[in-house]
Amino acid sequence: MGLQLLYTELVTGGSRAMDTSFMIRLWQAGRHVEMLASTRFTFAEPTEEGAEMQFEEAVARWETGPSGQPVPHFATAPLAPCPSKHFLTITADDFVLLLVAMYSCSRVMRAAMPAAFHTAFNLWAYVAARDRIRAELLPELAARTAGQPWAMGVEQLEAVCGTLCAITLEQGLMEGLADPAHGSFKQARTAYLYAAAERLMELAPHCGPLTLRPLMEAVGSYGQPWEMCSVASRMAAQGEAEGNDLAVLVGAATHLAAALGGLLLGGPDPYGRNPYPLAELRQMYGKMVAAERRLERWNMRCTVSGQAHDCILIAKEGMALFAAQPDTALVTLPARPGLANALARTLRGGGSASANAGAAQPRPSPSGASAPPSAAAAGAASGTAAPAAALAPGEQMCDGCRRGFLVTRRCGQCRRRRYCSQACQAKDWRAGHKAECKRLAVEAEKEAEAGAGATEGLEAAEGPKGAEATGAEGPNGAEAEGAAAVE
C-alpha cells in the first residue's frame, strides 16, 4: 500500500480525495514505525474526555458504520523523540512507512504536525540520512516496483520523497515548530528552500509537471509572485505537452490570478507589464477552462482545492470584468481594487503566521540563484566552504566538504576532525588526513595531559579508528551515532 500511495502522490501531486477506509489504512501503517515517527497512532472516543480506544475496536466500529455508537476520532500520542542516528540505519520498508506516517500526521490529523516535521527533518534535512536513502534505499524500492502498473524509477521516488518532505518542512516552519535561535531551524529552512527547490526543478522533466507544485506554492507564500509565475508557467507548459490537465489547470490559474490581482506589477517582463494585452490573458484563461472541463468530465475537478481552487475563482472573477472588451484591448491591472489583497491572503495560507514569517525568511528562487540568508546556508546549497563565523547556533563545520551541519562525527583517533557523513570522512582520509591523524592524536594526548585539552563531555563511541558524535543536535536533541573510519 505504501508504494502505491507514493505513486498516487506522484501522479496527482497530492490532489485527491481520501475516504475513511483509506485513512484507517494509513493509521494502521503508521503503527509499524511509531518509534521512528515519535508518535503513537490510536483512536479516541468522540467525547470531551477523549478516552483512548483499543485500535481493533475502533477499526471495527468504523467498518460497520453507524449502529447507534458514535464514530471514533483519529488520535495521536507523542512519544519520546527518536534520535536522528536511527535514521541512518532504516530499511527500505521503514522508509516507505515513515513517508506514510508523515503523510498521515500532516494530512489526516494536523495536531500531529510536530511528529511529521521531526520525520521530514530526519529524512531530508539530515544530509547523511538523505544521501543514504538516495544511494541505497531508492534503487531497492525502484527494483521492487519494476513491472507493476505503479512502477517508479529512482528519480520518481526521490521526487515524491522531496515533495512530501518539502511540504512538511514548510508547514512546520510556518507553524513555529523549530526554534529560530537553534541551528536546526536554519538547517530545516535551507533544506526546504534550497536543497528541495533545486532538486525538484531538476527532477520535474523526468517526474511530471506536478513535481513543481510545492515549489510554486512555496515561493508564493514567501512573497515571490514573479518567481511563482515563472514556476507556474513552466508547470502549465509541461502539463500541456504531457497531457496533464491538472498541471495545466493549477499552473494557468495561479499565473492568471497573480496577473489579474496586480501582484506582478513592477516585476520583470513579461510579468510586470501594465497595461496588459487582453489577448494573452484570454489565451491563458482558455487553457485553464479547457483543462477544468476535461477534469470535470473525468470527475477529477473535486481534487483541486485550497490555494489552487481560490486562484481559479479569482481568475474567473477577474476575466469576467473584461468580458465586453475586444481581444486587442490593453487592460489596466489589477482587475478590481481588493483583488490583490484577496490573492495575497490565499498565497499566504489565509493570512496566517506565514505572512510574518515570509518577511523574515529568505526568498527561494526556482533557478536556485537567490542569495541564501548567510554564508553557511550558501555553503549547504552550493558545496562551497562556509566560514565558522557564519555557522548557526549548534552547527559545526565538516572538515570534508567545509559546510555547516547540526550533526557531525568526530574522528575517534585524533578527535580533531569532524565530518557530516562517512563519505566525507573517507574522502578526507584519502586526501591527507590519514598521514596527519596520528600526529594530531599525539598532540591531543599531550594537551589532555597538560590539562589544556577541550572537554566536550562526550566519550569516544568507538576505538582509535572510529568516529564519535559531537554535540550537534537535531530538532529534538538527537545525537548521531559513531561511524567507522575508512582506511
N, C-alpha and C positions, 0 to 999 in steps of 0.2 A: 504493500500500500504506500509506503514511504516514497519509493522511486516513482510510482505513478502520480503521487501528489506533486513531486518536483517537476515531472513532465507537464502536468496541467498548469503549474505555475509558469513554466517556460512558454507554453503556447498562448496562455491567456493574459500573462502579465499580472496575474492576481485578480483579474476582473471576472469573477464568477460568484454564483450564489452557493451557499452551503446549507444543506438540510441537517436536521437533527442527528440522523444516523451517522452522517459523515463526521460531525463534531464529536460524537461519542467515540468513534474510532480514533480520532486524533487524541482524545483524552486517554484512551486505553494505550495507545502507542507511547505517549509521554511517560507512562508509569515505568517503562523499561530503562529510562535514563534519568530518574528523579535525582540521584546523587549528583550527576554531572550538571543537570539543569538547576540544581539548588532549589527545587520546588517539588512538593508532593501534589499530585493530581488526584482530586477527590470530588465528591458531591456533598451538597448540604441541603437540609430541609428548607423549603421556602417559607421560613418563619423569621421573626425578628431575631431570635436566638441563633438561627442558622446552624443547628446541630449537625455535625458531620454524619454522613450516612455510609453504610457499607457499599462498596463500589458495585458489587454484583446486584444488590437490591436496587440501587439507583438505576442501573442499566436496564434491569427487568421492568421497572416502572416506566421508563422512557419507552421501551419497546412495546409494551402492552397498550400504551396510550391512556387517555382519560378513563378512569374507573372509580371515580369518587375520591381518589387520593391526589393531592396536589403534585405537580411535576417538580422533581428536584432541580436545584440550581447547580451549575458548574461552579467548582470552588478550587482554590489552591491554598496550600500552606507553605510558608517559607521554610527551607532547611538551611543548615549551616552552609555558608558559601563554599563552593568546591574550589580547591586550589588550582591555579592555572596549570600547574605541572601535569595534572592528569589529562589535559587536553593534548599533550604530546604523545600519548600512547593509546588514543581512542582507535577503535576498529572502524572499518567502513560502515558496518551496521550501526555502531554508535553515532557516527557522523550523520547518517540519514535520520535516525531517530531524534537527534539533537535539533536538526532543522525542523522536524515535525513538531517537537516540543516548543521551539522558539516561535514557530508559526501559531501554535495554539495559544501561547501566552500573549502574543501581540494582537491576534485577530479575534479569538474567541472570548478571552477574558482579559480586558485591559488592566485589571488590578494586578495582574502578574507580570507587568512590563519590566520590573526590576530583574526578574529571572531571565526574561527574554534578552534584555540588554547585557546581562552578565554572559549569557551564552554567545551572543553575537560578538562581544568583545573578544572572547577567548577563541572563537573560530576565525575571526577576520583581523582584528586589531593586534592580536598576539601573533607577531610575524613568524616566529618559529613554528607554531601550530599551523598557520596558514600555508607556509611553504611545504610542510609535510603532507598536508591534505592535498595540495595541488600535485605533488610529486608521486605520492603513493596511493592515496585513497581514491582519488577521482579516476585514475586509469582502471583500478579494480572495479569500480562501480560501472564504468563505461563498458567493460567487458561483460558484466552481468546482464546489461540491458541489450546487448547485441542480439539481433534477430527478433526482438519484441516490437509490437506496434508502438510502444513508447520508448524506443531506443534513443539514447542520448550519448553524444561524444563527450570527451573531456572538457572541451570549451563550453559546451552547453550546460554541463553540470556546474562548472565554475561560474557561469553567468547566473544560474539560479541561486547558488550559494551567495555570490556577491550581491545580488539584488535583495534577497531576504535579509542579509546582514546589514546592508546599507540602509534599508528602510527602518530596521530596528534600531540601529545606532542613531539615525536622525531623530526618531521619536524619543529615544532615551535622552539624548542631549537636550532636546526641546523641553522635556519634562523635568529637567534638572536632576537626572539620576546619577550624574557624575559631578564631583566637586571641582569647580573651575580652578581651585588652588592646587589640586592634585595632578600629578603627571598623567594619570590615567585619562583625565578629561582631554588633554591635548592629544594623547595617543589615539583615543577613540575618534576625535574630530578629524585628525589627519587621515586616519584610515578610511573614514567616511567621505570626506570632502575631496581627497586627492587619490588615494590608492584605489578606492572603489570607482570613483568617477572616471579616472583614466582607463582602468581595466574594462569597465563596461563599454566605453567608447570603442575600445579595441575589439571587443567580443561581438558587438552588435552586427557586423556584416555576416558573422558565422552563426549567430544565435537568434536572429529575428529582431525586428524593429522595437518590439515591446521591451527589450532589454534596456532601452534608453529611457523608459518611462520614469523610473525612480530618480534618475539624474535630472530629467526635465522638471519634475515636481520639486526636487531639492533646490535647484538654482532659483526657481520661482519663489519658494518660501524664504530664501536668503536674500531676496531683493535684487535679483539679476534678471529683469524682464527680457533684455536683449539676448542674453545667453540662453534663457529659457526658450525663446522663439527660435533660436538657432538649432537647438536640440529638437524642438517640436517639428520644425520644418524637415529636418533630416529624418525623423521618425515617420512623418506622413509620407515623404517621398519614397522611403524604403518600403513602407507598408503598401503603397500603391504599386510599386514594382513587384512585390512578392504576393500581392493579393490578400493582404492582411487588413481587412476593413476596420478592425478595432484600432489598429495603429493609425490608420488614416483619419478616423473619426476623432480620436483623442488628440492627435498632433495638430490637425487642421483647426479644431475647435479652440485649443489652447492658444495657437498663434493668432487666430481671428479675434478671440476675446481680448487678448492683450492689445492688439491694434485698435479695435473699436473703443476700448476703455481708455485709450490715450496713455497707456503705460510705457509706450515706446518712444514718446515724443522726446526729441533731443538726442536720441541714440544714433548709432552709426547707420548709414544706408545699407540695405534698403528699408530698414525697420522704422527709422525715425522721421520719415517724410510726413509733412503736413502742409497743405492738403495732400490727401492720399488718393491714388487712382481707384475709383469705384470698381472698375472692371477687374482689377486684381483681387479686391475683396470679394467680389461675386464669384470669381473663379475658385477661391479657397472655400467659399460658402457652398458652392455647388458640389465640390468633392466631399465636404463634410456631410451634407444632406444625403447624397447618394450612398455613402458608406453607412449612414444611420439606417436608411431604408433597407439595405441588404441585411443588416444585423437584425432588424425587426422581422424580416421575412424568416429568419432562422431562429427567432425567439431568443436572440442574444443581446438585444438592446438593454435588457434589465441588468446586465452585468456591468454596465457603465454607471458609476456612482461617484459620490464625493466630489473632488475638485473637477474632474472631467465633466461630470453632469452639470455642475454650475457654469463651467465655461461654455457648454453647449447652449444653455439658456441665455447667457449674456450675449453670445454670438447671434442668436436668433432675434433677440430684442433689438440689438444694435442694427442689424441688417434691415429689420422691418422699418426703421426710421428713414431709410434711404430708398424705400421701395418705389417711390414715384419719380426718382431721378434716373436719367439715362446712363448707359454704361460709360459714356465719355466724360461724365462728371468727375470733378475733383472735390472730394468731401473733406470737411474740416472735422478733426477729431479732438476730443472724444465725441462719440455719437450723441451723448447727452450728459449734462452735469450729474455727478454722483456715480456714474458707471465705473470710473476708475477706483473709487473707494470700495465699491461692492466687490470688484475683481480682486483688489489688494487683500481684502479680508479673506476671500476664498483661497488665494495663494498662500496666505499665512496660516491657513487652517482655522478660519473663523475668528481671527484676531486674538489668538491665544498668546501664550508666553513666547511663541516663536517670533512675534513682532519685535520684542525687545531683544531676543537672542540674536535675531538676524542683524541688528545694528552693531552688535559687538563681535560677531563671528566673522571669520574670513569668508571671502566670496569665491566659490568654486567656479572654474571655467571648464566648459566641455572639452576644450583642447588641452587642458592642464597647464595653460600659460599664466593663469592668475597667480599673483605673488602670495605665497603662504604667509602666515602670521609671524613666523620667526625663522631664523636660520635652521633651527632644529627640525621644524616641520618641513622646510625646504629639503633638508638632507634626507628625511624619510621618504619624500616623494621622488627625488631625483637621483639619490645614491651618492650625493656629494657629502663632503665632511661637514659636520656641524660643530662650531666652537663650543667648548664646555660652558661658556658663559650664557649660551643661548638655550641650554637644556632646561626643561621644565622641572618643577619640584618632583623628586622621585625618579627622574630619568638619569641614566648613566650612559657613557659613551662606549660603543662597541669598538674594540681595537682592531677588528677585522674590516668592517665596512665604514667605520667612522661616522655612524649615525647614532642618534639618541633613542634609547629604548627603556621601558619600565622594567623589563625582566632581562637580566644578563647573567652570564655564568662566568665565574672566576676560575682561572687556571689553578688546578689543585696542587701544582708543584711550586710555581713561583708566587702565586697569589697576587700577581701584579697586573696581569692582562685580563680583560673582560670581553665576553662575546655574546652576541644576541642569539646565536644558534651554533649547532655543532658544525655546520657547513663553514661558517665564518672562522670558527676555531681551527678547522683543518686547513683552510686556505692560509691563515696567518702562520700556522705551524710550518707549512712548507715554504712560506715566503721569508722565513728567517727567525721566527720565534723559537724554533727547535734549537738553534745554535746558541741563543741567549737565555733560554729558560733556566738552565741550571745555575748560570751566573746570577740571575735575578733571585733565584731561590736562596742562594748563599747570602746575598745581600740582605734579603728579608730576614733570614735567621739571625744575622748579626744585629740588625736593627731591633729585632724582638728581644734578643738577649740584653741589649743595651736599654731596653725599655722605651725605645723611640718608635717601635712599630705601631701602626694604626690597628686598633682592635675594633672590629665591626660586629662582635657579638655573634658571629656565625662560625661553626665548626666546619672543617672541610668535609664535604659529602662523600668523597672517595679518597683513594690513595694518591701517591705523588703524581700520577698521570691522569687523574680525574679532573672534573671541573665542578666547582661548587656554586650554588646560587648565592648571589649577593643581595643586599637589601632592597632591590627593586620589587615593587608590588603591583599587582593588578588592581582592578577597581574594588575588590573586596579583601585586600590584604593578602592575596595568594602569592606564594613564593614558588620559583621554579626549582625543579629538582636537578641534581647534577647530571652532566652528560660526559661520557668518557672522552678524553683527548684522543686525537688521531695521530698516529706516528706518520 
